Amino acid sequence: MSDFAARRTMMVDTQVRPSDVTKFPIIEAMLTVPRELFVPTEQIEAAYVSDNIEIAENRVILEPRTFAKLLDALNIEGDELVLDIGAGYGYSSAVVARMAEAVIAVEEDAALAAEAQTILMEQNADNVVVHAGPLTEGAPDHGPYDVILVQGGVAEVPANILAQLKEGGRIGCVFMEDALGVVRIGYKIDGDISWRYAFNASAPVVPGFAKQAAFAL
């Protein structure tokens, strides 16, 4: 068995800290949560590489640097409710759970959602609720949310997802424009979302988050 604890420390020291992520809750969470338990079995040796890990077509676990910088930009507080869209095996939710009051993890693949629930329970992440359902629908019954994040790329965010964000809340997404992507943080002010540039990153566009074609008659 590989020494995953040492790899976890190396991930933080070589991918997270050099990316100007210094907030203690993020460092602590990423040093603690065993990423190798939240990846497909055949990918376990790749759990700590500096790359997105594919879990299905156009679905990934975000690379550590992108994920850490996204959390840094969102600045999640201990009394906040977070919506994690595309949670996959639950890694992102397990990390966020160590910073937030509670996390609603949305996963549309029922088998994956069940597996995430099991792993999260085994890891005592008991402030995470796994919601099995379409990613594009979020989880309105549990909202509204202080923070929303999407695990993967987007071209545009469905209006009903934005509607689940609290006034004054934040949403973080990797916006893909051709091969290049930028992470933007959206702030809900007077019912509208004001997007601000955070940093460059890339990830495949999550199914349902591509640009909707305009229908012409």
Secondary structure, 3 states (H helix, E strand, C coil): CCCHHHHHHHHHHHHHHHHCCCCHHHHHHHHHCCHHHHCCHHHHHHCCCCCCEEEECCEEECCHHHHHHHHHHHCCCCCCEEEEECCCCCHHHHHHHCCCCEEEEEECCHHHHHHHHHHHHHCCCCCEEEEECCHHHCCHHHCCEEEEEEEEEECCCCHHHHCCEEEEEEEEEEEEECCEEEEEEEEEECCEEEEEEEEECCCCECCCCCCCCCCCC
